[in-house]
Amino acid sequence: MDQQLHSPARRLIELRIAHAELDEQIDTLAGQPQPDELCMRRLKKQRLALRDEIARLEMACSPDEPA
């Protein structure tokens, strides 16, 4: 069971959830009459970092294609 708590698949799910939460925060902020641009940039930077980490983890988890 301990392996499941620290598995790459679980980490991938957690990252995708965090990415979706950042999307929601960005959408909410963008919908305001005068959104805080600094906050918006920080959230977008965090979202990009999560997307990069998701891509790296997906590449590491996917099996190599046969020759």
N, C-alpha and C positions, 0 to 999 in steps of 0.2 A: 504494500500500500504506500510505503514511503517513496518508492520509485515513481508512482503515479503523481505524487504531489510535486515532484521536481522534474517531470518529464518535459521534453521539448514540445510535445503536443499541447500540454497544459499551458506552458509559457506562451505559446503561440495564441491560444485562446485569450489569455489574459491581455496580451498586447493588442489583439484585435478589439477587445472590449474597451481598453483605454483609448485606442484610436477613435472608436465610435463616440466615446464620451467627449473627446476633444472636438470632434466634428460638431457635436451638438452645442458645445460651448461657443465655438466660433460662429455658428449660425445664429445663436441667440445674441451674441455681441454685435454681429453684423446687422441685425434687425433693429438695433437701437438707433434713435435719431442722430446721435453723435457718438459713434463707437470710439472707444479708447484704442487708438492706433498702436501704441506701444504694447498694450496687452494683446491685441490681435496678432501682432508680429511674433510675440513670445509663444502664443498658443500654436500658431502655424509652424514655428520652428520645432516645438515639441512634437507636433503631429508628424512632421517630416522625419524627425529622428525615430519615431516609433515605426513609421512606414519602412525606413531603411533597416531597422532591426528585424521587422517582420520578414522582409525580403531575404535577409541573411539567414534567418532561421529556416525559412522555407527551402532555401537552397541547400542548407545543411541536412535537412530532413528528407529531401527528395532523393530517390535512388538514382545512381548514374545510369544513363541510357546505354544499352548494349551496343557494341560496335557493329 
